Amino acid sequence: MPKLQEVGERLAEEWVSARRGPASSDVPQPHELRASDADRERVAQVLQDAHADGRLALDELEERLGVLYAARTLGELAALTTDLLPAEEQPLNLDGRPVSAIFKKEQRGGRWVVPAELGVTAMFGTTKLDFRDAILQNHRIIINATLVFGGLEIHVPEGLEVIRVAKDKTVRLTKQPTEPGAPVVEVRTTNFAGEVKVKEPPRRKRRR
């Protein structure tokens, strides 16, 4: 099974690369995006926790906090915690590589940068993408999904529309209304017995 999974992942990467168009030089890379105050506070909390449990000395904490509050980009912030937490627990995820689930379940969520175009593969597995706390690199995100007896599960916040394009047919997957000009996730699927599910937040009750 491990060898079959490895072959599947390699084929998936080649397939995604073949479908991906040339990268636009006008779109900033995830590490080049500007950091917000909320992002700084996330990283500051990790640094303070590391000092509290002895992983950072006081002078190291002060040095990193100085860099933190002078930082302008997400890349500068992410570099401050790489030696403090495993990859899946980092306060910022700048990994824009394709997501592949071959005979397993893979997910990406938390505070992550969604690239303008993302390759997703699910072969006898499930890929979960959580956009509820994500940073969208573009107003329109394109997901090139290859699904072979696999599934793609997308969690969205209010105001984010998801559409599916397959064989020149477009279907709106989100049920709740969005404002004109709202950001859109366009899922382009090539599938064989594959499924795309969208999880939306509960509807707010209207005040009488």
Residue pairs with C-beta under 8 A, 6 or more apart in sequence:
1 103
4 102
4 103
5 102
5 103
5 104
8 100
8 102
8 103
8 123
9 100
9 102
9 121
12 98
12 100
12 102
12 119
12 121
12 123
12 146
13 98
13 100
15 121
15 146
16 98
16 119
16 121
16 144
16 146
17 119
19 119
19 144
20 117
20 119
20 144
21 117
24 116
27 116
27 137
27 138
28 137
29 96
30 74
30 75
30 94
30 95
30 96
30 113
30 115
30 137
31 73
31 74
31 75
31 78
31 94
32 73
32 74
32 75
33 73
33 74
33 113
33 135
33 137
34 72
34 73
34 74
35 71
35 72
35 73
35 74
35 76
35 77
39 74
39 77
39 91
39 92
39 111
40 68
40 69
40 71
40 77
42 91
42 92
42 111
43 68
43 77
43 78
43 80
43 81
43 91
43 92
44 65
44 68
45 91
46 81
46 84
46 85
46 91
47 56
47 61
47 64
47 65
47 68
47 80
47 81
47 84
48 61
50 56
50 61
50 84
51 57
51 58
51 60
51 61
55 84
56 64
56 84
64 80
67 76
67 80
68 77
68 80
71 77
71 80
74 92
74 94
74 113
74 135
75 94
77 92
78 90
78 92
78 94
81 90
81 91
81 92
82 90
85 91
87 93
87 95
91 110
91 111
92 111
92 112
93 108
93 110
93 111
93 112
93 113
94 112
94 113
95 108
95 112
96 113
96 115
96 118
96 137
98 118
98 119
98 120
98 121
99 106
99 108
99 118
99 119
99 120
99 121
99 127
99 129
100 106
100 120
100 121
100 122
100 127
101 121
101 122
101 123
101 125
101 126
101 127
101 150
102 121
102 123
102 124
102 125
103 123
103 124
103 125
104 125
105 125
105 126
105 127
105 128
106 125
106 126
106 127
106 128
107 127
107 128
107 129
107 130
108 128
108 129
108 130
109 128
109 129
109 130
109 132
109 133
109 134
109 155
110 130
110 133
111 133
111 134
111 135
112 133
112 134
112 135
113 134
113 135
113 137
114 129
114 131
114 134
114 135
114 136
114 137
114 141
115 137
115 138
115 141
116 137
116 138
116 140
116 141
116 142
117 141
117 142
117 143
117 144
118 141
118 142
118 143
118 144
119 143
119 144
119 146
120 127
120 129
120 143
120 144
120 145
120 146
120 152
121 127
121 145
121 146
121 147
121 150
122 145
122 146
122 147
122 148
122 150
122 151
122 152
122 194
123 146
123 147
123 148
123 149
123 150
124 148
124 149
124 150
125 150
125 151
126 150
126 151
126 152
126 153
127 145
127 150
127 151
127 152
127 153
128 153
128 154
128 155
129 143
129 152
129 153
129 154
129 155
130 155
131 154
131 155
131 156
131 157
131 160
131 185
132 155
132 156
132 157
132 201
136 183
139 183
139 184
140 183
140 184
140 186
141 183
141 184
141 185
141 186
142 186
142 188
143 152
143 185
143 186
143 187
143 188
144 188
144 190
145 152
145 187
145 188
145 189
145 190
145 191
145 194
145 196
146 189
146 190
146 191
147 189
147 190
147 191
147 192
147 193
147 194
147 195
147 196
148 191
148 192
148 193
148 194
149 192
149 193
149 194
150 194
150 195
151 194
151 195
151 196
151 197
152 187
152 189
152 194
152 195
152 196
152 197
153 196
153 197
153 198
153 199
154 162
154 173
154 185
154 187
154 196
154 197
154 198
154 199
155 198
155 199
156 162
156 174
156 185
156 198
156 199
156 200
156 201
157 201
158 176
158 200
158 201
159 178
159 179
159 182
159 183
160 174
160 178
160 182
160 183
160 184
160 185
161 172
161 174
161 178
161 182
161 183
161 184
161 185
162 172
162 173
162 174
162 184
162 185
162 187
162 198
163 170
163 171
163 172
163 173
163 184
163 185
163 186
163 187
164 170
164 171
164 173
164 187
164 189
164 196
165 186
165 187
165 188
165 189
166 188
166 189
166 190
166 191
173 187
173 196
173 198
174 198
174 200
175 200
176 200
176 203
187 196
189 196
